[in-house]
Amino acid sequence: MNSLEANTRNTKSKGDVRSLRLNGSVPAIIYGGSKENEKVSIPKKILKSLLDKEGFLSSIITLNI
């Protein structure tokens, strides 16, 4: 099982999201069930290493916020 660390983000504008990307993070939104949507950022280096693994699309990922 793969684990992924994410940080909560409080971005309000395109400029804020752009600066996240320039600092090596990938902005994302977690949608799910009856809970509120949550804005997070994921380190690009860690996300890329998971995407490069064989069988990633059929794996289960645990997200730690």
Z-matrix of the N, CA and C atoms (Angstrom, degrees):
N
C 1 1.451
C 2 1.530 1 107.99
N 3 1.310 2 116.46 1 139.06
C 4 1.452 3 122.46 2 179.85
C 5 1.519 4 110.51 3 -96.88
N 6 1.322 5 116.03 4 146.95
C 7 1.452 6 122.05 5 178.67
C 8 1.522 7 108.50 6 -121.10
N 9 1.317 8 116.71 7 142.78
C 10 1.452 9 121.75 8 -177.10
C 11 1.524 10 108.69 9 -134.06
N 12 1.330 11 116.41 10 128.12
C 13 1.463 12 121.75 11 177.93
C 14 1.522 13 109.36 12 -91.58
N 15 1.324 14 116.75 13 133.85
C 16 1.461 15 121.86 14 178.12
C 17 1.519 16 108.74 15 -132.88
N 18 1.320 17 116.07 16 152.37
C 19 1.457 18 122.27 17 177.92
C 20 1.521 19 109.45 18 -115.19
N 21 1.320 20 116.84 19 139.51
C 22 1.456 21 120.56 20 175.38
C 23 1.521 22 108.01 21 -68.22
N 24 1.328 23 116.50 22 140.40
C 25 1.465 24 120.11 23 179.70
C 26 1.520 25 110.15 24 -125.47
N 27 1.326 26 115.13 25 150.79
C 28 1.465 27 121.18 26 179.49
C 29 1.520 28 109.58 27 -123.91
N 30 1.318 29 116.50 28 57.87
C 31 1.455 30 120.54 29 -179.09
C 32 1.518 31 109.81 30 -86.94
N 33 1.327 32 114.96 31 143.72
C 34 1.464 33 120.48 32 -177.66
C 35 1.525 34 112.77 33 -115.22
N 36 1.337 35 117.05 34 -21.62
C 37 1.463 36 118.79 35 -173.57
C 38 1.518 37 111.67 36 -135.33
N 39 1.341 38 114.92 37 170.17
C 40 1.468 39 120.58 38 176.33
C 41 1.524 40 110.44 39 -61.55
N 42 1.321 41 116.96 40 -35.64
C 43 1.460 42 120.80 41 179.78
C 44 1.521 43 112.03 42 -63.30
N 45 1.337 44 116.08 43 -39.43
C 46 1.469 45 120.29 44 177.59
C 47 1.525 46 110.94 45 -63.50
N 48 1.330 47 116.63 46 -43.12
C 49 1.462 48 121.34 47 179.88
C 50 1.523 49 110.06 48 -67.56
N 51 1.321 50 116.99 49 -38.67
C 52 1.467 51 121.54 50 178.12
C 53 1.531 52 110.56 51 -61.69
N 54 1.334 53 116.94 52 -42.00
C 55 1.467 54 119.53 53 179.68
C 56 1.529 55 111.03 54 -67.02
N 57 1.337 56 117.81 55 -32.48
C 58 1.466 57 120.75 56 174.32
C 59 1.526 58 110.30 57 -59.64
N 60 1.327 59 115.68 58 -46.77
C 61 1.471 60 120.73 59 179.82
C 62 1.522 61 111.47 60 -62.90
N 63 1.332 62 117.13 61 -41.18
C 64 1.465 63 120.84 62 179.52
C 65 1.531 64 111.90 63 -65.09
N 66 1.335 65 116.31 64 -26.27
C 67 1.467 66 121.36 65 178.95
C 68 1.526 67 112.80 66 -90.90
N 69 1.342 68 117.26 67 8.91
C 70 1.463 69 120.58 68 173.98
C 71 1.513 70 116.22 69 89.83
N 72 1.331 71 117.59 70 21.69
C 73 1.466 72 121.09 71 178.00
C 74 1.520 73 110.51 72 -116.59
N 75 1.319 74 116.24 73 155.99
C 76 1.455 75 122.61 74 177.37
C 77 1.530 76 107.94 75 -112.63
N 78 1.339 77 118.39 76 119.44
C 79 1.454 78 120.08 77 177.61
C 80 1.531 79 110.88 78 -72.83
N 81 1.331 80 116.10 79 143.86
C 82 1.461 81 120.86 80 179.56
C 83 1.527 82 109.09 81 -150.12
N 84 1.312 83 115.23 82 163.66
C 85 1.464 84 121.30 83 175.45
C 86 1.519 85 107.67 84 -129.19
N 87 1.323 86 115.73 85 133.05
C 88 1.466 87 121.33 86 178.21
C 89 1.526 88 107.46 87 -99.39
N 90 1.321 89 115.39 88 121.08
C 91 1.454 90 122.26 89 177.76
C 92 1.527 91 107.47 90 -108.55
N 93 1.327 92 117.00 91 143.40
C 94 1.447 93 115.02 92 175.30
C 95 1.510 94 114.95 93 179.21
N 96 1.296 95 114.84 94 125.55
C 97 1.458 96 122.43 95 170.06
C 98 1.512 97 114.78 96 48.70
N 99 1.316 98 115.40 97 -133.94
C 100 1.454 99 121.00 98 -175.57
C 101 1.526 100 112.85 99 -91.21
N 102 1.329 101 117.69 100 -2.55
C 103 1.463 102 121.07 101 179.95
C 104 1.526 103 110.54 102 -80.54
N 105 1.327 104 115.03 103 157.63
C 106 1.463 105 121.24 104 175.58
C 107 1.522 106 109.69 105 -65.68
N 108 1.328 107 117.23 106 149.09
C 109 1.460 108 120.90 107 173.20
C 110 1.520 109 108.11 108 -64.29
N 111 1.333 110 116.61 109 145.63
C 112 1.460 111 119.97 110 -177.87
C 113 1.527 112 110.15 111 -127.31
N 114 1.333 113 115.77 112 127.19
C 115 1.458 114 121.55 113 177.47
C 116 1.522 115 108.51 114 -84.50
N 117 1.332 116 116.18 115 129.39
C 118 1.460 117 121.21 116 179.14
C 119 1.518 118 109.78 117 -135.40
N 120 1.320 119 115.30 118 165.75
C 121 1.459 120 121.06 119 170.93
C 122 1.521 121 107.36 120 -128.57
N 123 1.318 122 115.49 121 143.27
C 124 1.462 123 122.73 122 -176.54
C 125 1.524 124 107.90 123 -123.02
N 126 1.323 125 118.34 124 132.91
C 127 1.468 126 119.23 125 177.28
C 128 1.531 127 111.29 126 -58.99
N 129 1.323 128 116.07 127 127.50
C 130 1.461 129 122.36 128 -175.77
C 131 1.525 130 111.94 129 -58.79
N 132 1.311 131 117.16 130 -40.57
C 133 1.466 132 121.86 131 -177.38
C 134 1.540 133 111.32 132 -61.19
N 135 1.320 134 116.27 133 -43.34
C 136 1.472 135 121.09 134 -179.55
C 137 1.523 136 110.64 135 -69.95
N 138 1.332 137 116.90 136 -43.33
C 139 1.460 138 120.49 137 179.47
C 140 1.529 139 110.83 138 -62.65
N 141 1.327 140 116.95 139 -42.96
C 142 1.465 141 120.46 140 179.68
C 143 1.521 142 111.15 141 -62.72
N 144 1.333 143 117.98 142 -39.89
C 145 1.469 144 119.67 143 179.57
C 146 1.526 145 111.19 144 -64.63
N 147 1.339 146 117.90 145 -35.72
C 148 1.466 147 120.53 146 176.66
C 149 1.528 148 111.19 147 -69.41
N 150 1.321 149 116.87 148 -42.27
C 151 1.462 150 120.52 149 -179.67
C 152 1.528 151 111.94 150 -64.14
N 153 1.326 152 117.07 151 -31.00
C 154 1.460 153 121.58 152 -178.89
C 155 1.527 154 113.28 153 -77.43
N 156 1.339 155 117.36 154 -14.25
C 157 1.463 156 120.47 155 179.54
C 158 1.521 157 111.01 156 -70.75
N 159 1.302 158 115.45 157 141.36
C 160 1.462 159 120.51 158 176.95
C 161 1.523 160 109.02 159 -68.23
N 162 1.312 161 117.27 160 135.10
C 163 1.462 162 122.17 161 178.17
C 164 1.516 163 114.02 162 81.92
N 165 1.332 164 117.53 163 13.25
C 166 1.466 165 120.45 164 -177.61
C 167 1.524 166 112.16 165 -59.60
N 168 1.324 167 117.64 166 -41.85
C 169 1.458 168 120.67 167 -175.26
C 170 1.526 169 113.17 168 -67.01
N 171 1.308 170 117.31 169 -18.04
C 172 1.464 171 119.53 170 178.67
C 173 1.523 172 111.62 171 -109.42
N 174 1.337 173 117.86 172 19.92
C 175 1.454 174 120.56 173 -178.83
C 176 1.525 175 111.17 174 -105.88
N 177 1.315 176 115.37 175 165.37
C 178 1.460 177 122.56 176 177.37
C 179 1.524 178 107.20 177 -100.92
N 180 1.325 179 116.24 178 134.28
C 181 1.460 180 120.98 179 -178.85
C 182 1.524 181 108.55 180 -119.28
N 183 1.318 182 115.40 181 132.64
C 184 1.450 183 121.71 182 173.94
C 185 1.516 184 107.11 183 -96.21
N 186 1.327 185 117.20 184 126.06
C 187 1.450 186 122.25 185 -178.08
C 188 1.531 187 108.83 186 -104.05
N 189 1.332 188 116.11 187 121.30
C 190 1.472 189 121.95 188 177.81
C 191 1.516 190 108.61 189 -105.48
N 192 1.326 191 116.26 190 120.82
C 193 1.469 192 120.36 191 -178.96
C 194 1.512 193 108.60 192 -111.29
